[in-house]
């Protein structure tokens, strides 16, 4: 694993992260790694979605199918 050192973190950001880490019951470094991991996954999600093929299924037919499934319940 690599080690990252963050510089020039604004005081209010550091304090907010410390508070959130405490609420989560995690050390600040573990909390920061978790948050950075989630942020990197979200950033990658857009490119993954863009790579999916367009199946040309009209939105109206999807909504209608969901509605009929709900009605059957």
Secondary structure, DSSP 8 states (H G I E B T S, - for coil): -------S--HHHHHHHHHHHHHHT--HHHHHHHHHHHHHHHHHHHHHHHTS------HHHHHHHHHHHHHH-
